[in-house]
Amino acid sequence: MCLGIPGELVDTVAEQPDLGVVMVSGVRRKINVALLADQDLRLGDWVLVHVGFALSKISEDEARAVLAFLESIGTPYADELTALRESNIDGWPGEH
């Protein structure tokens, strides 16, 4: 099963236009946004993220519904967030 997690676009990477920064449940991550080059992404937009790629642009309502569902799963989702925080490969402050 493939799982996409909603992330809010919170920053861009000027020197690498195919990258953006999303906030996923309190964790900042660089992701590849090249697949959505035709979507006119803006800060504050929500995207569905899977293995480091933004796969689709989604509404804030859809993002919040998916996040609520994921949070209702409990421990498995919490474990995934812990692993995401601990995989701090991008060096963003606050990811520890």
Jmol script that loads the backbone (N, CA, C; Angstrom):
load data "model"
ATOM      1  N   MET A   1       0.840  -1.173   0.000  1.00  0.00           N
ATOM      2  CA  MET A   1       0.000   0.000   0.000  1.00  0.00           C
ATOM      3  C   MET A   1       0.885   1.236   0.000  1.00  0.00           C
ATOM      4  N   CYS A   2       0.540   2.209  -0.814  1.00  0.00           N
ATOM      5  CA  CYS A   2       1.255   3.482  -0.853  1.00  0.00           C
ATOM      6  C   CYS A   2       0.472   4.503  -0.047  1.00  0.00           C
ATOM      7  N   LEU A   3       1.190   5.271   0.731  1.00  0.00           N
ATOM      8  CA  LEU A   3       0.538   6.264   1.569  1.00  0.00           C
ATOM      9  C   LEU A   3       1.109   7.635   1.260  1.00  0.00           C
ATOM     10  N   GLY A   4       0.243   8.545   0.895  1.00  0.00           N
ATOM     11  CA  GLY A   4       0.643   9.924   0.703  1.00  0.00           C
ATOM     12  C   GLY A   4       0.228  10.716   1.925  1.00  0.00           C
ATOM     13  N   ILE A   5       1.101  11.599   2.372  1.00  0.00           N
ATOM     14  CA  ILE A   5       0.831  12.399   3.560  1.00  0.00           C
ATOM     15  C   ILE A   5       0.747  13.864   3.166  1.00  0.00           C
ATOM     16  N   PRO A   6      -0.274  14.577   3.615  1.00  0.00           N
ATOM     17  CA  PRO A   6      -0.395  15.990   3.283  1.00  0.00           C
ATOM     18  C   PRO A   6       0.709  16.826   3.916  1.00  0.00           C
ATOM     19  N   GLY A   7       1.229  17.752   3.139  1.00  0.00           N
ATOM     20  CA  GLY A   7       2.206  18.704   3.636  1.00  0.00           C
ATOM     21  C   GLY A   7       1.880  20.087   3.106  1.00  0.00           C
ATOM     22  N   GLU A   8       2.080  21.089   3.943  1.00  0.00           N
ATOM     23  CA  GLU A   8       1.835  22.476   3.534  1.00  0.00           C
ATOM     24  C   GLU A   8       3.136  23.082   3.031  1.00  0.00           C
ATOM     25  N   LEU A   9       3.092  23.663   1.848  1.00  0.00           N
ATOM     26  CA  LEU A   9       4.275  24.304   1.281  1.00  0.00           C
ATOM     27  C   LEU A   9       4.577  25.566   2.083  1.00  0.00           C
ATOM     28  N   VAL A  10       5.762  25.579   2.738  1.00  0.00           N
ATOM     29  CA  VAL A  10       6.102  26.689   3.622  1.00  0.00           C
ATOM     30  C   VAL A  10       7.329  27.473   3.167  1.00  0.00           C
ATOM     31  N   ASP A  11       8.049  26.952   2.182  1.00  0.00           N
ATOM     32  CA  ASP A  11       9.239  27.655   1.709  1.00  0.00           C
ATOM     33  C   ASP A  11       9.644  27.093   0.354  1.00  0.00           C
ATOM     34  N   THR A  12      10.515  27.821  -0.319  1.00  0.00           N
ATOM     35  CA  THR A  12      11.073  27.374  -1.587  1.00  0.00           C
ATOM     36  C   THR A  12      12.586  27.280  -1.429  1.00  0.00           C
ATOM     37  N   VAL A  13      13.224  26.658  -2.395  1.00  0.00           N
ATOM     38  CA  VAL A  13      14.675  26.533  -2.386  1.00  0.00           C
ATOM     39  C   VAL A  13      15.169  27.250  -3.640  1.00  0.00           C
ATOM     40  N   ALA A  14      15.573  28.498  -3.469  1.00  0.00           N
ATOM     41  CA  ALA A  14      15.890  29.372  -4.602  1.00  0.00           C
ATOM     42  C   ALA A  14      16.918  28.764  -5.543  1.00  0.00           C
ATOM     43  N   GLU A  15      17.948  28.154  -4.996  1.00  0.00           N
ATOM     44  CA  GLU A  15      19.009  27.604  -5.836  1.00  0.00           C
ATOM     45  C   GLU A  15      18.622  26.276  -6.490  1.00  0.00           C
ATOM     46  N   GLN A  16      17.492  25.697  -6.092  1.00  0.00           N
ATOM     47  CA  GLN A  16      16.995  24.451  -6.676  1.00  0.00           C
ATOM     48  C   GLN A  16      15.490  24.571  -6.873  1.00  0.00           C
ATOM     49  N   PRO A  17      15.049  25.124  -8.015  1.00  0.00           N
ATOM     50  CA  PRO A  17      13.626  25.407  -8.211  1.00  0.00           C
ATOM     51  C   PRO A  17      12.715  24.176  -8.229  1.00  0.00           C
ATOM     52  N   ASP A  18      13.275  22.984  -8.389  1.00  0.00           N
ATOM     53  CA  ASP A  18      12.453  21.774  -8.341  1.00  0.00           C
ATOM     54  C   ASP A  18      12.184  21.307  -6.912  1.00  0.00           C
ATOM     55  N   LEU A  19      12.753  22.019  -5.932  1.00  0.00           N
ATOM     56  CA  LEU A  19      12.550  21.641  -4.535  1.00  0.00           C
ATOM     57  C   LEU A  19      11.705  22.675  -3.808  1.00  0.00           C
ATOM     58  N   GLY A  20      10.935  22.190  -2.868  1.00  0.00           N
ATOM     59  CA  GLY A  20      10.172  23.044  -1.984  1.00  0.00           C
ATOM     60  C   GLY A  20      10.304  22.502  -0.577  1.00  0.00           C
ATOM     61  N   VAL A  21       9.837  23.256   0.378  1.00  0.00           N
ATOM     62  CA  VAL A  21       9.865  22.817   1.776  1.00  0.00           C
ATOM     63  C   VAL A  21       8.425  22.728   2.246  1.00  0.00           C
ATOM     64  N   VAL A  22       8.079  21.565   2.796  1.00  0.00           N
ATOM     65  CA  VAL A  22       6.737  21.375   3.339  1.00  0.00           C
ATOM     66  C   VAL A  22       6.818  21.134   4.832  1.00  0.00           C
ATOM     67  N   MET A  23       5.716  21.427   5.506  1.00  0.00           N
ATOM     68  CA  MET A  23       5.545  21.105   6.917  1.00  0.00           C
ATOM     69  C   MET A  23       4.589  19.919   6.956  1.00  0.00           C
ATOM     70  N   VAL A  24       5.084  18.805   7.499  1.00  0.00           N
ATOM     71  CA  VAL A  24       4.284  17.593   7.635  1.00  0.00           C
ATOM     72  C   VAL A  24       4.131  17.317   9.119  1.00  0.00           C
ATOM     73  N   SER A  25       2.971  17.613   9.654  1.00  0.00           N
ATOM     74  CA  SER A  25       2.697  17.375  11.079  1.00  0.00           C
ATOM     75  C   SER A  25       3.806  17.904  11.977  1.00  0.00           C
ATOM     76  N   GLY A  26       4.251  19.126  11.708  1.00  0.00           N
ATOM     77  CA  GLY A  26       5.250  19.767  12.542  1.00  0.00           C
ATOM     78  C   GLY A  26       6.692  19.504  12.141  1.00  0.00           C
ATOM     79  N   VAL A  27       6.915  18.719  11.100  1.00  0.00           N
ATOM     80  CA  VAL A  27       8.261  18.404  10.637  1.00  0.00           C
ATOM     81  C   VAL A  27       8.480  19.049   9.273  1.00  0.00           C
ATOM     82  N   ARG A  28       9.567  19.832   9.156  1.00  0.00           N
ATOM     83  CA  ARG A  28       9.903  20.464   7.873  1.00  0.00           C
ATOM     84  C   ARG A  28      10.730  19.497   7.043  1.00  0.00           C
ATOM     85  N   ARG A  29      10.403  19.416   5.748  1.00  0.00           N
ATOM     86  CA  ARG A  29      11.111  18.529   4.838  1.00  0.00           C
ATOM     87  C   ARG A  29      11.244  19.156   3.464  1.00  0.00           C
ATOM     88  N   LYS A  30      12.421  18.997   2.877  1.00  0.00           N
ATOM     89  CA  LYS A  30      12.580  19.347   1.470  1.00  0.00           C
ATOM     90  C   LYS A  30      11.962  18.225   0.653  1.00  0.00           C
ATOM     91  N   ILE A  31      11.191  18.610  -0.365  1.00  0.00           N
ATOM     92  CA  ILE A  31      10.609  17.624  -1.265  1.00  0.00           C
ATOM     93  C   ILE A  31      10.781  18.100  -2.700  1.00  0.00           C
ATOM     94  N   ASN A  32      10.650  17.181  -3.620  1.00  0.00           N
ATOM     95  CA  ASN A  32      10.709  17.501  -5.032  1.00  0.00           C
ATOM     96  C   ASN A  32       9.301  17.878  -5.494  1.00  0.00           C
ATOM     97  N   VAL A  33       9.172  19.062  -6.086  1.00  0.00           N
ATOM     98  CA  VAL A  33       7.871  19.536  -6.564  1.00  0.00           C
ATOM     99  C   VAL A  33       7.788  19.575  -8.088  1.00  0.00           C
ATOM    100  N   ALA A  34       8.783  19.006  -8.762  1.00  0.00           N
ATOM    101  CA  ALA A  34       8.853  19.078 -10.225  1.00  0.00           C
ATOM    102  C   ALA A  34       7.642  18.451 -10.906  1.00  0.00           C
ATOM    103  N   LEU A  35       7.053  17.424 -10.308  1.00  0.00           N
ATOM    104  CA  LEU A  35       5.893  16.786 -10.924  1.00  0.00           C
ATOM    105  C   LEU A  35       4.686  17.718 -10.982  1.00  0.00           C
ATOM    106  N   LEU A  36       4.714  18.773 -10.191  1.00  0.00           N
ATOM    107  CA  LEU A  36       3.589  19.722 -10.149  1.00  0.00           C
ATOM    108  C   LEU A  36       3.964  21.073 -10.752  1.00  0.00           C
ATOM    109  N   ALA A  37       4.937  21.083 -11.640  1.00  0.00           N
ATOM    110  CA  ALA A  37       5.416  22.333 -12.234  1.00  0.00           C
ATOM    111  C   ALA A  37       4.298  23.122 -12.912  1.00  0.00           C
ATOM    112  N   ASP A  38       3.273  22.444 -13.396  1.00  0.00           N
ATOM    113  CA  ASP A  38       2.166  23.120 -14.081  1.00  0.00           C
ATOM    114  C   ASP A  38       1.050  23.549 -13.127  1.00  0.00           C
ATOM    115  N   GLN A  39       1.231  23.383 -11.825  1.00  0.00           N
ATOM    116  CA  GLN A  39       0.183  23.674 -10.841  1.00  0.00           C
ATOM    117  C   GLN A  39       0.263  25.060 -10.208  1.00  0.00           C
ATOM    118  N   ASP A  40       1.259  25.857 -10.552  1.00  0.00           N
ATOM    119  CA  ASP A  40       1.411  27.195  -9.968  1.00  0.00           C
ATOM    120  C   ASP A  40       1.358  27.142  -8.439  1.00  0.00           C
ATOM    121  N   LEU A  41       2.236  26.320  -7.860  1.00  0.00           N
ATOM    122  CA  LEU A  41       2.264  26.184  -6.402  1.00  0.00           C
ATOM    123  C   LEU A  41       2.684  27.485  -5.738  1.00  0.00           C
ATOM    124  N   ARG A  42       2.048  27.787  -4.619  1.00  0.00           N
ATOM    125  CA  ARG A  42       2.346  28.979  -3.836  1.00  0.00           C
ATOM    126  C   ARG A  42       2.494  28.581  -2.372  1.00  0.00           C
ATOM    127  N   LEU A  43       3.222  29.394  -1.630  1.00  0.00           N
ATOM    128  CA  LEU A  43       3.338  29.146  -0.196  1.00  0.00           C
ATOM    129  C   LEU A  43       1.944  29.077   0.405  1.00  0.00           C
ATOM    130  N   GLY A  44       1.728  28.102   1.264  1.00  0.00           N
ATOM    131  CA  GLY A  44       0.415  27.899   1.875  1.00  0.00           C
ATOM    132  C   GLY A  44      -0.402  26.829   1.180  1.00  0.00           C
ATOM    133  N   ASP A  45      -0.009  26.436  -0.044  1.00  0.00           N
ATOM    134  CA  ASP A  45      -0.708  25.355  -0.740  1.00  0.00           C
ATOM    135  C   ASP A  45      -0.405  24.030  -0.058  1.00  0.00           C
ATOM    136  N   TRP A  46      -1.315  23.093  -0.207  1.00  0.00           N
ATOM    137  CA  TRP A  46      -1.154  21.753   0.342  1.00  0.00           C
ATOM    138  C   TRP A  46      -0.884  20.778  -0.793  1.00  0.00           C
ATOM    139  N   VAL A  47       0.026  19.843  -0.541  1.00  0.00           N
ATOM    140  CA  VAL A  47       0.347  18.815  -1.524  1.00  0.00           C
ATOM    141  C   VAL A  47       0.337  17.458  -0.837  1.00  0.00           C
ATOM    142  N   LEU A  48       0.114  16.425  -1.630  1.00  0.00           N
ATOM    143  CA  LEU A  48       0.188  15.062  -1.138  1.00  0.00           C
ATOM    144  C   LEU A  48       1.595  14.552  -1.418  1.00  0.00           C
ATOM    145  N   VAL A  49       2.324  14.166  -0.371  1.00  0.00           N
ATOM    146  CA  VAL A  49       3.731  13.793  -0.465  1.00  0.00           C
ATOM    147  C   VAL A  49       3.889  12.282  -0.304  1.00  0.00           C
ATOM    148  N   HIS A  50       4.667  11.708  -1.213  1.00  0.00           N
ATOM    149  CA  HIS A  50       5.001  10.282  -1.118  1.00  0.00           C
ATOM    150  C   HIS A  50       6.459  10.108  -1.507  1.00  0.00           C
ATOM    151  N   VAL A  51       7.228   9.470  -0.677  1.00  0.00           N
ATOM    152  CA  VAL A  51       8.665   9.221  -0.845  1.00  0.00           C
ATOM    153  C   VAL A  51       9.430  10.433  -1.364  1.00  0.00           C
ATOM    154  N   GLY A  52       9.130  11.593  -0.783  1.00  0.00           N
ATOM    155  CA  GLY A  52       9.884  12.795  -1.108  1.00  0.00           C
ATOM    156  C   GLY A  52       9.426  13.558  -2.326  1.00  0.00           C
ATOM    157  N   PHE A  53       8.320  13.166  -2.929  1.00  0.00           N
ATOM    158  CA  PHE A  53       7.792  13.843  -4.105  1.00  0.00           C
ATOM    159  C   PHE A  53       6.374  14.344  -3.835  1.00  0.00           C
ATOM    160  N   ALA A  54       6.094  15.558  -4.285  1.00  0.00           N
ATOM    161  CA  ALA A  54       4.728  16.077  -4.257  1.00  0.00           C
ATOM    162  C   ALA A  54       4.011  15.464  -5.456  1.00  0.00           C
ATOM    163  N   LEU A  55       2.973  14.672  -5.171  1.00  0.00           N
ATOM    164  CA  LEU A  55       2.272  13.970  -6.246  1.00  0.00           C
ATOM    165  C   LEU A  55       1.059  14.714  -6.769  1.00  0.00           C
ATOM    166  N   SER A  56       0.418  15.476  -5.885  1.00  0.00           N
ATOM    167  CA  SER A  56      -0.750  16.238  -6.319  1.00  0.00           C
ATOM    168  C   SER A  56      -0.986  17.394  -5.363  1.00  0.00           C
ATOM    169  N   LYS A  57      -1.620  18.409  -5.890  1.00  0.00           N
ATOM    170  CA  LYS A  57      -2.037  19.551  -5.078  1.00  0.00           C
ATOM    171  C   LYS A  57      -3.426  19.220  -4.555  1.00  0.00           C
ATOM    172  N   ILE A  58      -3.655  19.450  -3.255  1.00  0.00           N
ATOM    173  CA  ILE A  58      -4.944  19.148  -2.654  1.00  0.00           C
ATOM    174  C   ILE A  58      -5.444  20.374  -1.897  1.00  0.00           C
ATOM    175  N   SER A  59      -6.732  20.363  -1.611  1.00  0.00           N
ATOM    176  CA  SER A  59      -7.302  21.484  -0.863  1.00  0.00           C
ATOM    177  C   SER A  59      -6.936  21.372   0.616  1.00  0.00           C
ATOM    178  N   GLU A  60      -7.014  22.481   1.311  1.00  0.00           N
ATOM    179  CA  GLU A  60      -6.749  22.466   2.747  1.00  0.00           C
ATOM    180  C   GLU A  60      -7.752  21.576   3.471  1.00  0.00           C
ATOM    181  N   ASP A  61      -9.010  21.597   3.024  1.00  0.00           N
ATOM    182  CA  ASP A  61     -10.028  20.743   3.653  1.00  0.00           C
ATOM    183  C   ASP A  61      -9.675  19.272   3.503  1.00  0.00           C
ATOM    184  N   GLU A  62      -9.249  18.879   2.294  1.00  0.00           N
ATOM    185  CA  GLU A  62      -8.861  17.488   2.070  1.00  0.00           C
ATOM    186  C   GLU A  62      -7.641  17.128   2.916  1.00  0.00           C
ATOM    187  N   ALA A  63      -6.671  18.044   2.981  1.00  0.00           N
ATOM    188  CA  ALA A  63      -5.469  17.808   3.775  1.00  0.00           C
ATOM    189  C   ALA A  63      -5.832  17.596   5.240  1.00  0.00           C
ATOM    190  N   ARG A  64      -6.684  18.435   5.776  1.00  0.00           N
ATOM    191  CA  ARG A  64      -7.066  18.322   7.188  1.00  0.00           C
ATOM    192  C   ARG A  64      -7.833  17.018   7.456  1.00  0.00           C
ATOM    193  N   ALA A  65      -8.675  16.607   6.500  1.00  0.00           N
ATOM    194  CA  ALA A  65      -9.412  15.352   6.665  1.00  0.00           C
ATOM    195  C   ALA A  65      -8.450  14.157   6.673  1.00  0.00           C
ATOM    196  N   VAL A  66      -7.486  14.162   5.779  1.00  0.00           N
ATOM    197  CA  VAL A  66      -6.505  13.062   5.733  1.00  0.00           C
ATOM    198  C   VAL A  66      -5.670  13.055   7.004  1.00  0.00           C
ATOM    199  N   LEU A  67      -5.214  14.228   7.453  1.00  0.00           N
ATOM    200  CA  LEU A  67      -4.423  14.298   8.680  1.00  0.00           C
ATOM    201  C   LEU A  67      -5.220  13.804   9.881  1.00  0.00           C
ATOM    202  N   ALA A  68      -6.496  14.159   9.950  1.00  0.00           N
ATOM    203  CA  ALA A  68      -7.338  13.699  11.063  1.00  0.00           C
ATOM    204  C   ALA A  68      -7.453  12.178  11.037  1.00  0.00           C
ATOM    205  N   PHE A  69      -7.619  11.610   9.845  1.00  0.00           N
ATOM    206  CA  PHE A  69      -7.695  10.162   9.736  1.00  0.00           C
ATOM    207  C   PHE A  69      -6.378   9.517  10.178  1.00  0.00           C
ATOM    208  N   LEU A  70      -5.256  10.044   9.677  1.00  0.00           N
ATOM    209  CA  LEU A  70      -3.950   9.475  10.031  1.00  0.00           C
ATOM    210  C   LEU A  70      -3.708   9.546  11.533  1.00  0.00           C
ATOM    211  N   GLU A  71      -4.074  10.681  12.143  1.00  0.00           N
ATOM    212  CA  GLU A  71      -3.902  10.822  13.590  1.00  0.00           C
ATOM    213  C   GLU A  71      -4.781   9.839  14.356  1.00  0.00           C
ATOM    214  N   SER A  72      -5.945   9.497  13.787  1.00  0.00           N
ATOM    215  CA  SER A  72      -6.840   8.551  14.458  1.00  0.00           C
ATOM    216  C   SER A  72      -6.281   7.130  14.455  1.00  0.00           C
ATOM    217  N   ILE A  73      -5.330   6.859  13.577  1.00  0.00           N
ATOM    218  CA  ILE A  73      -4.703   5.531  13.526  1.00  0.00           C
ATOM    219  C   ILE A  73      -3.893   5.282  14.791  1.00  0.00           C
ATOM    220  N   GLY A  74      -3.355   6.368  15.372  1.00  0.00           N
ATOM    221  CA  GLY A  74      -2.632   6.252  16.630  1.00  0.00           C
ATOM    222  C   GLY A  74      -1.164   5.903  16.469  1.00  0.00           C
ATOM    223  N   THR A  75      -0.740   4.852  17.142  1.00  0.00           N
ATOM    224  CA  THR A  75       0.673   4.498  17.240  1.00  0.00           C
ATOM    225  C   THR A  75       1.376   4.339  15.889  1.00  0.00           C
ATOM    226  N   PRO A  76       0.817   3.659  14.912  1.00  0.00           N
ATOM    227  CA  PRO A  76       1.556   3.524  13.650  1.00  0.00           C
ATOM    228  C   PRO A  76       1.900   4.872  13.008  1.00  0.00           C
ATOM    229  N   TYR A  77       0.966   5.801  13.039  1.00  0.00           N
ATOM    230  CA  TYR A  77       1.242   7.124  12.470  1.00  0.00           C
ATOM    231  C   TYR A  77       2.245   7.877  13.341  1.00  0.00           C
ATOM    232  N   ALA A  78       2.105   7.790  14.637  1.00  0.00           N
ATOM    233  CA  ALA A  78       3.059   8.436  15.550  1.00  0.00           C
ATOM    234  C   ALA A  78       4.461   7.888  15.324  1.00  0.00           C
ATOM    235  N   ASP A  79       4.575   6.580  15.115  1.00  0.00           N
ATOM    236  CA  ASP A  79       5.876   5.965  14.838  1.00  0.00           C
ATOM    237  C   ASP A  79       6.473   6.492  13.537  1.00  0.00           C
ATOM    238  N   GLU A  80       5.644   6.666  12.519  1.00  0.00           N
ATOM    239  CA  GLU A  80       6.124   7.210  11.241  1.00  0.00           C
ATOM    240  C   GLU A  80       6.629   8.635  11.415  1.00  0.00           C
ATOM    241  N   LEU A  81       5.920   9.439  12.199  1.00  0.00           N
ATOM    242  CA  LEU A  81       6.359  10.818  12.448  1.00  0.00           C
ATOM    243  C   LEU A  81       7.676  10.840  13.220  1.00  0.00           C
ATOM    244  N   THR A  82       7.828   9.936  14.169  1.00  0.00           N
ATOM    245  CA  THR A  82       9.079   9.845  14.918  1.00  0.00           C
ATOM    246  C   THR A  82      10.222   9.500  13.969  1.00  0.00           C
ATOM    247  N   ALA A  83      10.003   8.539  13.090  1.00  0.00           N
ATOM    248  CA  ALA A  83      11.035   8.153  12.124  1.00  0.00           C
ATOM    249  C   ALA A  83      11.363   9.319  11.195  1.00  0.00           C
ATOM    250  N   LEU A  84      10.352  10.082  10.805  1.00  0.00           N
ATOM    251  CA  LEU A  84      10.569  11.242   9.942  1.00  0.00           C
ATOM    252  C   LEU A  84      11.426  12.284  10.652  1.00  0.00           C
ATOM    253  N   ARG A  85      11.117  12.557  11.908  1.00  0.00           N
ATOM    254  CA  ARG A  85      11.911  13.520  12.689  1.00  0.00           C
ATOM    255  C   ARG A  85      13.353  13.050  12.866  1.00  0.00           C
ATOM    256  N   GLU A  86      13.525  11.764  13.118  1.00  0.00           N
ATOM    257  CA  GLU A  86      14.856  11.226  13.374  1.00  0.00           C
ATOM    258  C   GLU A  86      15.697  11.077  12.114  1.00  0.00           C
ATOM    259  N   SER A  87      15.077  11.149  10.960  1.00  0.00           N
ATOM    260  CA  SER A  87      15.817  11.002   9.701  1.00  0.00           C
ATOM    261  C   SER A  87      16.307  12.344   9.198  1.00  0.00           C
ATOM    262  N   ASN A  88      16.562  13.251  10.075  1.00  0.00           N
ATOM    263  CA  ASN A  88      16.947  14.625   9.780  1.00  0.00           C
ATOM    264  C   ASN A  88      18.153  14.677   8.835  1.00  0.00           C
ATOM    265  N   ILE A  89      17.892  14.542   7.538  1.00  0.00           N
ATOM    266  CA  ILE A  89      18.979  14.565   6.562  1.00  0.00           C
ATOM    267  C   ILE A  89      19.165  15.943   5.945  1.00  0.00           C
ATOM    268  N   ASP A  90      18.212  16.820   6.139  1.00  0.00           N
ATOM    269  CA  ASP A  90      18.278  18.134   5.498  1.00  0.00           C
ATOM    270  C   ASP A  90      18.842  19.219   6.407  1.00  0.00           C
ATOM    271  N   GLY A  91      18.989  18.947   7.658  1.00  0.00           N
ATOM    272  CA  GLY A  91      19.580  19.908   8.582  1.00  0.00           C
ATOM    273  C   GLY A  91      18.688  21.087   8.933  1.00  0.00           C
ATOM    274  N   TRP A  92      17.369  20.912   8.862  1.00  0.00           N
ATOM    275  CA  TRP A  92      16.448  21.999   9.211  1.00  0.00           C
ATOM    276  C   TRP A  92      16.327  22.109  10.715  1.00  0.00           C
ATOM    277  N   PRO A  93      16.385  23.321  11.235  1.00  0.00           N
ATOM    278  CA  PRO A  93      16.210  23.493  12.678  1.00  0.00           C
ATOM    279  C   PRO A  93      14.851  22.979  13.122  1.00  0.00           C
ATOM    280  N   GLY A  94      14.809  22.403  14.277  1.00  0.00           N
ATOM    281  CA  GLY A  94      13.524  21.942  14.830  1.00  0.00           C
ATOM    282  C   GLY A  94      13.129  20.560  14.386  1.00  0.00           C
ATOM    283  N   GLU A  95      13.971  19.885  13.606  1.00  0.00           N
ATOM    284  CA  GLU A  95      13.598  18.539  13.151  1.00  0.00           C
ATOM    285  C   GLU A  95      14.123  17.454  14.079  1.00  0.00           C
ATOM    286  N   HIS A  96      14.807  17.814  15.114  1.00  0.00           N
ATOM    287  CA  HIS A  96      15.391  16.792  15.985  1.00  0.00           C
ATOM    288  C   HIS A  96      14.355  16.252  16.934  1.00  0.00           C
TER     289      HIS A  96
END
end "model"
wireframe off; spacefill off
backbone 0.3
color backbone group
